[in-house]
Every structure is written in C-alpha cells, then in structure tokens.
Amino acid sequence: MENIIKSFATIGLGRIGGNLALHASEKGYDVIGVNRHEMPEFLQGSSIKHTNEIEDLAKLLPHPRLVFLYIPAGKAIDAILDQLINEVLEEGDIIVDGGNSYWGDSVRRAKKVEERKIYYLDCGTSGGATGAKSGACFMVGGAGEPVRLVEPVLKDLAVPDGFVYAGPSGAGHYVKLVHNGIEFGMLQAIGEGMHLLENSHFAHNIEAVLKCWNNGSVIRSWLIQLMEEQYKEQEGLRVPSYVEDTGEVNWLVEDAMHLEVPIPVIAQSVMQLLTSRDKDKKWAKAIAMMRHGFGEHPFGENETIKNHRKKGKVGGFIKRADVHQNKAED
C-alpha cells in the first residue's frame, strides 16, 4: 500500500474529533466532518467540509478511504460500523476508532470488519481538546499494513514522539486504558495533596506553592500546571465535589481482577472517585478542576456522561488466548 493519504473523514465533531479535524485542515488535509447536527460553531469558517449523511463518504473520499470515529464508546460504534461496511466502504478502506472503546470490543470489531476485507484500527487518543488542536498523543493497535498507511497522518497530528504502534487489534485501546488508570492515580495523589494544603496549620499561598512545584520539582507536570490554573481561575476549591467520569477505568479494574494483577492505587482511586459523589470533599473538587482543565469535563453530575458510563462497554473480558494476533509485517 503506497498511497499517501491527504483526505479523510471524521465522524463525531466534539471537542476531540472536531479539534483534530480542525488541526488536520490547517495542515492542508482535505477533511470531511460528519455529525447529526449542523457544523459546531468553533469549526464554522474552517475549510472542513460538512455532511450529516455517512453515505456521502462513498463519493466524497478517494480510495483507500480513511474514516476516523470520535464518538462515545458503546453500541453506537457498532451501529456506525455496520453502516460503514455495508453501505459506504469497500475492500482496502480503513476505519480508525479514536475514542475510548473497551479493548475487547475492538478485538471483536476488527474480526468482523476484516471479514469484509476492510481494515479496523483502534487508536487511543490523549491530550484533551488542547492536544487535539495543537498535537495529540496516539496509541494504535491493528494489522501492520494499514497502520503503516495511517501512521504518517497520525504523526502529522501528534506532538513529536506522540505516536506508538502498540501491537495487534485491541492493543491501542488497552494501552490507552492503562494510561487512563495511571491518570486516575495521579489525579488522586494531587487531590489528596491539595486536601492536606487546605487543612494545614499554615496559611499557605497555595497558588505560589503550585507554581513552585511546577518549576523543577519531581512532581512537575501538566496536571500540576492545570491545578495551578484552575485554582486561580476558580478562586480556590470553589466547585462541586462530585467527580463525573465515563467509567473506562472501572473496566481496567475488572480486567486486573481477571488477570490477577494487583493495581491497588488505581483501584483505590476509582473507589475514591465514587465516594466524591456522597459528600463535600476538597480533594474531589481539585480532581474535578484538573479534569475540567485538560478535558473540559463538566463540574458536577452530568446525565449524558452517566449514560456513556453505563453503555460504553459492549462485550466482556477476552482471555489472552482469544486475542486475534495481527502481527506487523517486517
């Protein structure tokens, strides 16, 4: 496959899919955006072509067609895959699921799509809306041939060294799931540190402490930077303590139980997140503020996200022996 891809479609124009599409269009790609409603306001005036109909992609994209999915995990992805492979795509075309699908679902979907001689890649995407707009981080799983074709596109949209081929189908979403678990543990530790500062014997200048920590300390990081920015913007921990999430790390804890791999910090961070929904806790406010900073996650309870959490995982845990091992070609 020697084709150089300069055109692709993005189904789902939210804060990640939309900003990635915008980033690509600004880099000279011919991007077609697909969603059920009109073009989001932040994309209006861009060079992105817009359509409400997935069927239009059959004639709007050159072969091999490349279609990115940036929609919430769950049965909606299966429905769109069915439409794509039955009505739009043909042999040699490529689908990239860039959302937070469960890796076991991605293994199953790859097998189904490959029966039609269409390629399916799972692509964990990190960096939030800011990263999508200026340079994201991609973790890709799937067969080697389509990965090599899509790799230049993803590297063009990533920060330097922000691309990794994680392995066969499911590996990309698995690596992203582990990433999200680590993220939870880091958020919890920072949140608990904020709780200690807020309840200290001393009258700390917490903004100054956070600024100091982010300049040369061992814990300097984007999360500490976001904590500093949000603490200043919100004038302290003045947000609801209810921490909302879409439930992916719950899947990781379940996987760890099946694998008999202990992950006490990640598992406890999930438990602590759940306790945030019961009482007013300062550490929970801190986590909510950082999540709002990197992903524009809402403050307080959100019915849409709660629905995604309940419906995101379609299939169950898949044993290692049942994973379809697509090897990258030499």
Sequence and secondary structure as in RCSB ss.txt:
>XXXX:A:sequence
MENIIKSFATIGLGRIGGNLALHASEKGYDVIGVNRHEMPEFLQGSSIKHTNEIEDLAKLLPHPRLVFLYIPAGK
AIDAILDQLINEVLEEGDIIVDGGNSYWGDSVRRAKKVEERKIYYLDCGTSGGATGAKSGACFMVGGAGEPVRLV
EPVLKDLAVPDGFVYAGPSGAGHYVKLVHNGIEFGMLQAIGEGMHLLENSHFAHNIEAVLKCWNNGSVIRSWLIQ
LMEEQYKEQEGLRVPSYVEDTGEVNWLVEDAMHLEVPIPVIAQSVMQLLTSRDKDKKWAKAIAMMRHGFGEHPFG
ENETIKNHRKKGKVGGFIKRADVHQNKAED
>XXXX:A:secstr
      EEEEE  STTHHHHHHHHHHTT EEEEE SSS  GGGTTSS EEES GGGHHHHS SS EEEE S SSH
HHHHHHHHIIIII  TT EEEE S   HHHHHHHHHHHHTTT EEEEEEEESHHHHHHH EEEEEES HHHHHHH
HHHHHHHEEEEEEEEEESTTHHHHHHHHHHHHHHHHHHHHHHHHHHHHTSSS   HHHHHHHHTTTSTT SHHHH
HHHHHHHHTTSS S S     SHHHHHHHHHHHHT   HHHHHHHHHHHHTTTS  HHHHHHHHHHHHHH   SS
  HHHHHHHHHS  S    GGGS       
